[in-house]
Amino acid sequence: MSLAHAKPVDDDPSLFEPLFELIANDVIDKGHSIRPYALPENLTSLLLQHITELPKENFKRAGIGRAKEHTINDFIRTDEICWITGNSHAGNAWIKWAVALQNYLNKRLFLGLFSFESHFSHYAKGDFYKKHKDAFRGEDNRVLSLVVYLNPNWSADDGGELVIYPAYSSSSIIVEHSKITVTPNFGTIVVFLSEEFPHEVLPALRDRYAIAGWFRLNTSIANNIDPPR
């Protein structure tokens, strides 16, 4: 696949609605959606080209916690991230696609999603992110997590799988054997309820690229909106 000749990204959000409907139905039925190779190939190629051309200094060690509680913890995670803005063609195209998904899910599921934040992630050989949740009840405003993978020709021997653990049942029991393992293949989309599903990233055995994002509620207080990161 030649990334240098990636096709232009179509701006018509109606073209994505069949995919968005599948994602919405999955969220209704299971609380999560896994759609292999589903992100439009031209957009995936554009994003891969962009992330691999970013200067190394644009990536920073990922931490845990927010604001004053943000810390670097090598026991929990070792990846690097670069926050996505609309200042590049690739970043702008990605944000437009994500906002189109946000608008569709708001219309279809009445989620009240207010904003979206996302970053590129790079896992070098040996990098991992141990089991965690993206949000905790009453402590955050992340509602829906979105992950997209940018790795062509990824094999089972390359590691780096996303493992999603079942949500707690009404009896607060997790059935471990029903965990879901997702190979980070090119264009695969994963969406899940941020408060419901613990997950982890297993150690990668070669460079692994992805986008992680979160749709958020408006938790403004006295007209001051909770900062996105």
N, C-alpha and C positions, 0 to 999 in steps of 0.2 A: 504494500500500500504506500503510495507516495503522498506524504503530508504536504509537500510543497504545492500540490495542485488540488487542494481541498476545495470542494464546491462551495459557492456562497451559501450562507445560512439564510433560510427563508424566514421572513418576519411575520408570516401569517399564522397567528396562534390557532386558528381553526383547524389547521392541518394536523395539529398534535392532539386534538380532542379525543380521537379513538383511544390513544395511549392513555391520556389523562382519565378517561372513563374506566379503563381497566385498573388503573392505580386506585381510583376512588372506590371501586367495588371491592378490591382487595382490602383496603383499609376498613371498610364497613364490615367485611366478613371475618377478617383475621387480625386487624390492627397493624398489618404490615404488608408490603408489596415487594416482590422481587421479580424484576423484568429483565432477563438476559438480553444483551445486545439491543436494547430498546431506544437509547438516546440516538437521535439522528446521526448517521455516520459522518456527515459533513461537520456537524457541531463537535462531535467527539474528536475528529481529526484536528480541527482547529484548536481545540483546548489542549490536546496532547502536544501539538507543535509549539503552542505558547508556553506550556509549563516546562518543556525541555529546553527552551531558549531563554528562560528567565535567568538572570544572573544569580549565582549561588548566594550572594549576600542578601538577596531578597527573601530568602528563607530563614526563619528563626526557629529555635528549639521550641517545641510545643510544651505547654505546661498544663497544670490542672487548677481548677478553681477560677474565680473571676475577680477582677478589680484588685483590692488589697489582699485578697486571699490567693491570688495567682502565684503558683510556685512551680519550679522545675523539679521533677521527681523521676529519676532514672529507673526506679523500681516499677513505676506505673506505666510510663510511656517514653519512647525514645525517638519519635518521628519529628520531622520539621514541617513547618507550615508557612504559607504566604497568603494573607487575606486578599480576597478578590474585590476589585473595584470595577467601575465601568469605564476606566480610563484607557483600556486597550480594546481592540476590536473583539478579541476572544472573550474578555471579561464582560463586555457589553452584551455580546450575543448570549452568553450563559445566563446573565441576570435577566434578560428579556424572556428567555425560555422558562426560568424558574418562576418569574412573576406571572407568566401565563398559567403555569401549573397552580400557583397560589390562588389566582383569580378563579380558576375552574373549581378547585377544591372548596373555596369559600361558597361558590354558587351551588355546588352539588351537595356539600356536607355541612354547610353553615358553621364552619370552624372559627370564623372571626380572625383568621390569620392577618396580622397587621404589617409585618415586615419580614425581611429575609436577610440572612448573613451567611457567608460561606468562605471557605479557604481551600486553596490547593494543599494537598498533603504529599509528602515524599517520605517513603520508608526505604532507607538504604538496607543493604544486606544485614540481617540480624535485628532490625528494628521491630517493635511490637507496641501494642497498647492493651494493657490488661483489662479484665472484666470491669465494666462501669456502666452507669446510666448517663444519658445526656441531660436529664432533668430530674428533679425530685419534687414530689407533690408539695405545693405551697411554697417552694423555695426558688422557683425559676419561672420563666415564661416561655420556654421552648415547648412547642406543642408537637411538631412533626419534624423528624430528622430525615435528611435526604443525602444519599451517597451515590456518586457516580464514579465508575472505574475507567481508567484511560490506558489500559495495558494490553496492547496487541500480543497475540501469540503467547499468552500465559498458560502454563501447564500446571498440573497438580503437584509436580515436583518443585515448583517455585515458591510454595508456601504462601504466606500473607493472606490467608482466608479470613473473612469476616465471620464470626460465630455469633449468632443471635440466640439468646436463651428465651424460653417461653415466659410470657407474662405471668405474674402471680394469679392464681385462681382465687375464687371467693374464699377458699380455705387456706390461703397463703402458702400453697404448696407448689414448688416448681418441679416439673417433670423433666429431669435433665436429659433423658434419652431422646426427647423430641426436639433437641436443639437443631438449629438450621445453620448449615455451613455454606457460605457463598464464595465462590472463586472469583477473584477480582478481574474478570474478563472485560475486554474493550467494550464500552458502551452499556454495561450492565447498570441498571438503576435499582436502588434499594430505598424504600420509604418505610418508616415505622413511627409509631407513637413514642415520643421522646421519654415520657414518664413511665412507660410500661415495660420496655424491653432492655434488660441488661445485655451487653454485647462486648466483644473483644476482637482485637486484630492479632492473629497469630504471627510469629516471626516470619518476615519476608526473607527469601533466599536470593533475591536480586532486587534491583531498583523497582519500586512499586509506586505508581502515581494514581491519585484519586482527587475527587472534590468531596468535601463534607460540608453540609449546610443545614440550617435550621430555620423553620418558619416559626415566627414568634407572635405572641399576643402583645397588645399595647398595655403596659403596666405603668403608664404615666401617673405621676403624683404631682399635683399642683402644676400641671402642664409641663412637667419635666419628664421626658420620655426616658425610660430605662435604657442606658446606652447598649448598643448591640454587642459589644465585646469589651 
